[in-house]
Amino acid sequence: MEALKGKTIVMTGVTGQVGGAMAKRLAKDNTVIGAARFSSAERREELEAAGISCVTIDLESQSFGELATDPDYVIHFAVAKSNDWTRDLDANVGGVLGLMEHCSQAKAFLHCSSTAVYKPMGHHVFTEDGPLGDNHGVWPFLATYSTAKIAAETAARYGARRFGLPTTIARLSVPYGDGGGWPLIHLHMMRNGSAIPVHLDAPSTYHPIHEDDIEAMIPGLLNAASSPATTVNWGGSDAVSVEEWCSYLGELCGLEPSFAPSAETIDSVMVDLTRMHELVGRTQVPWREGMRSMVEARMPEALI
């Protein structure tokens, strides 16, 4: 797939891990308009230094200020997870509809959802038509997350039809890379001697996907946008468990991971990637190579 070049792209979530990394990458060859509340002036300055044009918006109140109404593309990475149900539903559900209406002249809209929308079912492999449920509610700090993601998908599907806006809903698994991610959190835990929670129904398996593959697949996901919306699982082509990647990180850093099996942590989410492979191909970064690269970028002193 050809990389995006010379396009005007509105991107939300630019103050977050994935959105920030993608905005910086895409700004090298495109006009990227980063849309966020920008409560941190320092973060805004960092993004502007990377060539991103920052515009203040508020998804919760649906205030879009001077945000362009006719970009080529909209890439929606933002997510509200304050644990306040009213605020999070207003921002995640009302926010996506408001954004789609405001940017309804765009050629395509990419809505980043999550595999957290799937019902906890152990080692079941979910197709895009699989049962939905509250996967992340078991974590008190993400009580609203799965429900809000499910509701936001419904809003995006409605918006695609209502505004005739070609839309892709991509259910992202575990993103990681130079910007960090869940595996890096686990490495921090290993270094400070903390046990890593894993589900009792071992192993805890997901589809970690490196930032390089996320960037490479964005053009294809935008090209797959349609009305009614296209829904696709989005993750690394290889299923990898928490236990497996922690053991590998331990080998890299001379550490022995300690696991704490529990029912009070999220269950495995294994997904069928047939549709993704058909639309945008397979991921190219082997997970071991990607995780070593992550450590080299974020914690080089830990490597042995």
C-alpha positions in Angstrom: 0.0 0.0 0.0 1.2 3.5 -0.8 1.9 5.8 2.1 -0.3 8.9 2.5 1.3 11.9 0.9 0.1 15.5 0.4 -3.2 14.9 2.2 -4.9 17.0 4.9 -5.7 14.7 7.8 -7.6 15.6 11.0 -6.4 13.4 13.8 -7.8 13.1 17.3 -6.0 11.5 20.3 -2.7 13.1 19.4 -1.8 13.6 23.0 -2.0 9.8 23.5 0.4 6.9 22.9 -0.9 5.8 19.4 -2.4 8.9 18.1 0.7 11.0 19.0 3.0 8.5 17.3 0.9 8.4 14.2 0.5 12.1 14.0 4.2 12.7 14.1 4.8 10.1 11.4 2.1 11.2 9.0 3.1 14.9 9.5 6.3 14.2 7.5 4.4 14.0 4.2 1.0 15.4 5.0 -0.8 18.3 6.6 -1.8 16.9 10.0 -4.3 18.8 12.1 -4.1 17.5 15.7 -7.4 18.0 17.5 -7.5 17.7 21.3 -8.2 19.7 24.5 -4.5 20.3 24.9 -4.6 20.7 28.7 -0.7 20.4 28.6 1.0 23.3 26.9 4.2 21.4 26.8 2.6 18.5 24.9 1.1 20.9 22.4 4.5 22.6 21.8 6.1 19.1 21.3 3.5 18.3 18.6 3.8 21.6 16.9 7.6 21.2 16.8 6.9 18.0 14.9 5.0 19.9 12.2 1.5 19.2 13.5 -1.1 22.0 13.4 -2.9 21.9 16.7 -6.5 22.9 17.1 -8.4 22.9 20.4 -11.6 20.9 20.5 -13.7 19.3 23.2 -15.5 16.1 22.2 -17.5 16.0 25.4 -19.2 19.3 24.7 -18.9 18.8 20.9 -17.0 22.1 20.6 -14.9 22.0 17.4 -13.8 25.6 17.1 -11.7 26.3 14.0 -11.3 22.6 13.1 -11.4 22.1 9.3 -14.7 20.7 8.0 -13.3 19.3 4.7 -10.1 17.4 5.3 -9.2 14.5 3.0 -9.3 12.1 6.0 -10.3 11.9 9.6 -8.4 9.5 11.9 -10.2 9.2 15.3 -7.9 7.8 18.0 -9.2 9.8 20.9 -10.9 8.0 23.9 -12.2 9.4 27.2 -11.7 7.1 30.2 -12.3 9.3 33.2 -14.5 6.6 34.8 -17.4 9.1 34.9 -20.1 7.4 33.0 -21.9 10.5 31.8 -18.7 12.3 30.7 -17.2 9.3 29.0 -20.4 8.4 27.1 -20.8 12.0 26.0 -17.2 12.3 24.8 -16.9 8.8 23.2 -20.4 8.5 21.7 -21.7 12.0 21.3 -18.2 13.1 20.4 -17.7 10.7 17.5 -21.1 11.8 16.0 -20.3 15.4 16.4 -16.9 14.9 14.8 -18.4 13.0 11.9 -21.0 15.7 11.3 -18.4 18.5 11.5 -16.1 16.7 9.1 -18.8 15.1 6.9 -17.1 16.4 3.7 -14.1 14.2 4.3 -13.3 11.3 1.9 -13.1 8.8 4.7 -13.3 8.4 8.4 -11.2 5.9 10.4 -12.6 5.2 13.9 -10.1 3.3 16.1 -12.1 1.0 18.4 -10.7 -1.9 20.5 -10.8 -5.6 20.8 -12.0 -4.8 24.4 -15.5 -4.7 22.9 -15.6 -8.6 22.8 -17.3 -10.6 25.6 -14.8 -12.4 27.8 -14.8 -16.0 26.5 -11.4 -17.4 27.4 -9.5 -18.6 24.3 -12.4 -18.1 21.8 -11.2 -16.6 18.5 -13.5 -13.7 17.6 -14.6 -12.7 14.2 -16.0 -9.2 13.7 -19.5 -10.7 14.2 -18.6 -12.2 17.5 -20.4 -11.5 20.8 -19.7 -8.2 22.5 -19.4 -7.6 26.2 -17.7 -5.8 29.1 -14.2 -7.1 28.8 -12.3 -4.3 30.7 -14.9 -3.6 33.4 -13.0 -6.0 35.7 -10.3 -3.2 35.9 -11.7 -0.5 38.3 -9.7 2.2 36.5 -11.3 1.3 33.2 -14.9 0.7 34.3 -16.4 2.6 31.4 -14.0 1.6 28.7 -15.5 -1.5 27.0 -19.1 -0.2 27.2 -18.1 3.2 25.8 -16.2 1.6 23.0 -19.2 -0.6 22.0 -21.5 2.5 22.1 -19.0 4.6 20.1 -19.0 1.9 17.3 -22.8 2.1 17.2 -22.5 5.9 16.8 -19.9 5.6 14.1 -22.1 3.1 12.1 -25.0 5.5 12.4 -22.8 8.5 11.4 -21.5 6.6 8.3 -25.1 6.2 7.1 -26.5 9.5 8.3 -23.8 11.7 6.7 -22.9 9.4 3.8 -19.3 9.4 5.2 -17.3 6.3 4.3 -16.1 4.8 7.5 -13.9 2.0 8.8 -14.2 0.8 12.4 -10.9 -0.9 13.3 -10.8 -2.9 16.5 -7.2 -2.4 17.7 -5.5 -5.1 19.9 -2.4 -4.3 21.9 -0.4 -1.4 20.3 3.3 -1.0 21.2 6.5 0.6 19.9 8.8 3.6 20.5 5.8 5.3 22.2 5.6 2.5 24.8 2.6 0.3 25.4 1.3 -2.4 27.7 4.4 -4.6 27.2 6.6 -1.7 28.4 4.5 -1.3 31.5 5.1 -5.0 32.2 8.8 -4.4 31.8 8.7 -1.6 34.4 6.8 -3.9 36.7 9.5 -6.6 36.3 12.2 -4.1 37.0 10.6 -3.0 40.2 9.9 -6.5 41.4 6.1 -6.4 40.9 4.1 -9.5 39.9 2.3 -9.2 36.6 -1.4 -10.0 36.7 -2.5 -12.7 34.2 -5.8 -14.4 33.9 -6.5 -17.7 35.7 -7.4 -19.2 32.3 -3.8 -19.1 31.1 -2.2 -18.1 28.9 -3.4 -14.5 28.5 -3.3 -14.1 24.7 -3.6 -11.1 22.5 -2.4 -9.7 19.1 0.3 -7.1 19.8 0.9 -4.8 16.9 3.9 -2.5 16.4 3.6 1.2 15.5 5.3 0.5 12.1 2.5 -1.9 11.1 -0.2 0.5 12.4 1.2 3.3 10.2 1.6 1.0 7.2 -2.0 -0.2 7.5 -3.7 3.2 7.9 -3.9 3.9 4.1 -5.5 0.6 3.4 -8.0 1.0 6.3 -9.0 4.4 4.9 -9.3 2.9 1.4 -11.6 0.2 2.9 -14.0 2.8 4.3 -17.6 2.5 3.2 -21.1 3.4 4.1 -22.5 1.3 5.8 -19.3 1.2 7.8 -16.6 -1.5 7.4 -15.6 -3.2 10.7 -12.3 -5.0 11.0 -10.1 -6.6 13.7 -6.7 -4.9 13.8 -3.8 -6.6 15.4 -0.5 -8.4 14.9 -0.8 -11.4 12.7 0.7 -13.6 15.4 -1.1 -14.3 18.7 1.2 -13.8 21.7 0.5 -14.2 25.4 1.5 -11.8 28.2 3.4 -14.7 29.7 5.3 -15.2 26.4 6.3 -11.5 25.9 7.2 -11.0 29.5 9.5 -14.0 29.4 11.2 -12.6 26.3 11.6 -9.1 27.8 13.1 -10.8 30.8 15.6 -12.6 28.6 16.6 -9.3 27.0 17.0 -7.6 30.4 18.3 -10.3 32.6 15.0 -10.5 34.6 12.7 -13.3 35.7 9.1 -12.3 35.5 6.7 -13.1 38.3 3.1 -13.8 37.4 0.0 -13.3 39.6 -2.9 -15.4 38.2 -6.2 -13.7 39.0 -9.8 -13.5 37.9 -9.6 -9.8 38.5 -7.8 -9.0 35.3 -8.8 -9.0 31.7 -9.3 -12.3 29.8 -7.6 -13.3 26.6 -8.9 -11.6 23.4 -7.9 -13.6 20.4 -9.2 -12.4 17.1 -9.7 -13.8 13.6 -7.7 -11.5 11.3 -8.9 -13.0 8.0 -10.7 -9.7 7.0 -7.7 -7.6 8.0 -5.4 -9.8 5.9 -7.8 -9.4 2.9 -8.0 -5.7 3.2 -4.5 -4.6 4.2 -2.3 -7.6 4.3 -0.3 -9.2 7.2 1.8 -7.3 9.7 5.5 -7.2 8.9 7.2 -6.6 12.3 8.0 -9.9 14.1 6.9 -9.4 17.7 10.3 -10.2 19.2 12.0 -7.8 16.9 9.5 -5.1 17.7 9.7 -5.5 21.4 13.5 -5.4 21.4 13.2 -2.2 19.3 10.8 -0.8 21.9 13.2 -1.5 24.7 16.1 0.0 22.8 14.1 3.2 22.2 12.5 3.6 25.7 14.7 1.7 28.2 18.1 1.0 26.6 19.8 0.9 30.0 17.8 -2.2 30.8 19.3 -4.4 28.1 22.0 -6.8 29.0 
